[in-house]
Amino acid sequence: MVTVLLRLTGPMQSYGTASHWEERATRSRPTKSAVVGLVANALGLSSDAPLHDLTQMVFAVRADRPGRQMIDEQTAGGGRFPTTGPTPANPDHWYGAPRDPDLSPEGTLRASRKKGSRDPVLITKHYLEDAAFLAGLSTENAQLAHTIDGALRQPARLLFLGRHCCPPARAVAHGTTPYGPDQWPSHVSLLPEATVTRPTVWTEVPPTTGAFPSSENPVSFTARHHTTLFLRTSTMPPAPELPQ
């Protein structure tokens, strides 16, 4: 068993769920989909590339610095056509998606795809601020693990932490370890940014008592198709300090 370790630390991170349009939520920790997507980006894979080899790896993540939630409010739409110059060939392609927001039964704005209105829509995006996680993908395929580790050190494309606007603050590659998903969180030292001594760990496991389902195992990034995996949450003892 070989585990590829990824150091996910930055000013902002965001790991979306099924939220769309006006409310863009984030989970409190990186998802397997985000980590697999980051690895696929490092390998230079296309968005429609097969992901089976990556999704078969067993996922775990440790929250060394849980961070805190922050909210960024943005507006979309409200563009205006120029008063001079040539008329655009297709006005619908100009700034701002043609939305006509309505009130939901809860009294919040709800976007629709009806054409005709370019009134601004308020979008609320959630982020994790000042957080640091150590994620791992474990496999019996040592060659695959070392290929991924090499790609993380020299990525084919720029890497980001959940959203394009969230670059990592430090190198993502954190080496490999012979420990599997149940062992590495308690055998690998805490990150220097750690603010807790007993970090929370989420570990991918077979469906068992105490595990919860989560739709975050990617099948296709093009189709945004995910299947369900099961995660077990635990609190680990302090990781040992490595000799300097």
Backbone hydrogen bonds, N-H to C=O, Kabsch-Sander energy under -0.5 kcal/mol:
donor,donor_aa,acceptor,acceptor_aa,energy
2,V,139,T,-2.9
3,T,177,T,-2.7
4,V,137,L,-2.7
5,L,3,T,-0.5
5,L,175,G,-2.7
6,L,135,A,-2.9
7,R,172,V,-3.3
8,L,6,L,-0.8
8,L,133,F,-2.8
9,T,7,R,-0.8
10,G,131,A,-1.3
13,Q,128,L,-1.9
14,S,161,L,-1.8
16,G,14,S,-0.6
23,E,20,H,-1.3
24,R,22,E,-0.6
24,R,124,T,-3.2
25,A,23,E,-0.8
27,R,15,Y,-2.3
33,S,216,E,-0.6
35,V,31,T,-2.0
36,V,32,K,-3.0
37,G,33,S,-2.5
38,L,34,A,-2.2
39,V,35,V,-2.3
40,A,36,V,-2.8
41,N,37,G,-2.1
42,A,38,L,-2.2
43,L,39,V,-2.2
44,G,40,A,-0.6
44,G,41,N,-0.8
45,L,40,A,-2.5
49,A,46,S,-1.7
54,L,51,L,-0.6
55,T,51,L,-2.9
56,Q,52,H,-1.7
57,M,54,L,-1.1
58,V,138,S,-2.4
60,A,136,G,-1.8
61,V,202,W,-2.2
62,R,134,L,-2.7
63,A,200,T,-2.6
64,D,62,R,-1.2
64,D,132,A,-0.7
65,R,132,A,-2.4
68,R,129,E,-1.7
70,M,127,Y,-2.3
72,D,125,K,-2.9
74,Q,123,I,-3.1
76,A,121,V,-2.0
78,G,118,R,-1.9
93,H,90,N,-2.1
94,W,91,P,-2.0
99,R,97,A,-1.7
99,R,117,S,-0.5
102,D,110,R,-2.5
104,S,108,T,-3.2
107,G,104,S,-2.2
110,R,102,D,-2.7
119,D,99,R,-0.5
121,V,76,A,-2.6
123,I,74,Q,-3.8
124,T,22,E,-3.8
125,K,72,D,-2.8
125,K,123,I,-0.6
126,H,24,R,-2.8
127,Y,70,M,-2.7
128,L,13,Q,-3.5
129,E,68,R,-3.6
129,E,127,Y,-0.6
130,D,11,P,-1.9
131,A,10,G,-0.8
132,A,65,R,-2.3
133,F,8,L,-2.6
134,L,62,R,-2.3
135,A,6,L,-2.7
135,A,133,F,-0.5
136,G,60,A,-3.0
137,L,4,V,-1.9
138,S,58,V,-2.6
139,T,2,V,-2.5
142,A,140,E,-1.2
145,A,141,N,-2.0
146,H,142,A,-2.3
147,T,143,Q,-2.1
148,I,144,L,-2.4
149,D,145,A,-2.3
150,G,146,H,-2.1
151,A,147,T,-2.1
152,L,148,I,-2.3
153,R,149,D,-1.2
154,Q,150,G,-1.6
156,A,42,A,-2.4
161,L,166,C,-3.7
162,G,160,F,-1.2
163,R,161,L,-0.5
166,C,163,R,-2.1
169,A,9,T,-3.1
170,R,9,T,-0.7
174,H,5,L,-2.0
177,T,3,T,-1.8
183,Q,180,G,-1.2
184,W,180,G,-2.8
186,S,183,Q,-1.3
187,H,183,Q,-0.6
187,H,184,W,-1.4
188,V,184,W,-1.9
194,A,191,L,-2.0
195,T,64,D,-2.1
196,V,64,D,-1.1
200,T,63,A,-0.6
201,V,234,S,-3.0
202,W,61,V,-2.5
203,T,232,R,-2.4
204,E,59,F,-3.0
205,V,230,F,-2.4
211,A,208,T,-1.9
212,F,231,L,-2.7
214,S,229,L,-2.5
216,E,214,S,-1.6
216,E,227,T,-0.7
217,N,227,T,-2.2
219,V,225,H,-3.1
220,S,225,H,-1.6
221,F,47,S,-0.8
222,T,47,S,-1.0
225,H,220,S,-2.2
226,H,224,R,-0.5
227,T,217,N,-2.9
229,L,214,S,-2.5
230,F,205,V,-0.6
231,L,212,F,-2.4
232,R,203,T,-2.6
234,S,201,V,-2.4
236,M,199,P,-2.5
236,M,234,S,-0.5
